[in-house]
Amino acid sequence: MTFYSIFYRICKEKSNEEIRIIRTKKAVKNMFKFTYYFAAAIFGFLTLKDSYVLPPSLGGSGSFYNQFKDYPYITPPPLYKYYFTGTMGFHIA
């Protein structure tokens, strides 16, 4: 509700109340999406940055050549389970 009142005040549509409400809800929805995707990207990078797969060109310390190092029994990074369940839960819902 906090974002709704903020976006309602700054909405450009002033003459038609119905359109103003629709635009405000759309702005709040898009703000939530931006926040979610930004946080997911940061958390995903922090999850993979110390893994043996992410190369230095992407900010990691591993190599693409290590991609199939432990195949088929790959050891995932420590926070991978939380990242996977959190992002997959959002997209399934």
N, C-alpha and C positions, 0 to 999 in steps of 0.2 A: 504494500500500500504506500510505502514511502516514495517509491519511484513514480507511482501513478499520480500522486498529487504534484510532484515536481514537473512531470511531463505535461500534465493537464494545464498547469499555469503557463508553460512556454509554448504550447501548441499554437500554430499560426491560424488555424481555423477558429474564428470567433463568432460567426453568424449562425452556423448550423450546429446545434448541440449534439445531434446523433453522429455526425461525421467527426466532430471533435473527440467524442468518446472512442470511436473506432480507431482514429489515428493515435490517440493516447495509449490504448491497449496494444496497438501494433508497435509503438515505440518502446513500451515496457518489455514486450516479448523479445524484441530485437536486442535490447540492452542485456537481458538475461542470456540470450544466445552468445553475444559478444563476450560476456563475462565467463560463461562456461567454456567456450572454445579457447579463450586466452589462458584460463587456468589449466585446462586439459593439455594444451601445448607445453606450458611451463612444467607441469608435473611429469609429462611424458619425457621431456628432455632431461629433467633431473633423475628420472628413473633409468634412462639409458646412458647417461654421460659417463659413468664409470664402468660400463659393461665392455666386454671384449669385442663387440660388434661395431659400435659407433666409431667412425674414423675421425682423425684430428681435423679434417676439413669441415666436419659438422659439429665440432666442439667436443668430441670425445677423446678417448685415449686408446681405442682399439683399432681394428682394421676390418675391411670388408672381406679379406681373405680368411678371417676366422669365423665366417658366417656358418659354416658347416663343420666346425671343429668337433663338437660333441654329438653330432647327428647319429642316431635318432633320439638320443637321450640328452636333450639340451637342458642345461641348468639356467633357468630364467633369473634375471636380476632380482634383488630382494624385494623391491616394491612393486614388481610387475603384477602380482595377483591383485593388489588394491587398484592399480591403474586400470587393468583390464576389466575388473568387475564394475568399477565406477563408470567408465566410459561406455561399456556395453549396456549397463543398466539404463543409462540415459537414452541411448539410441533405441533400445527395445521398448522402453516406455513411450 
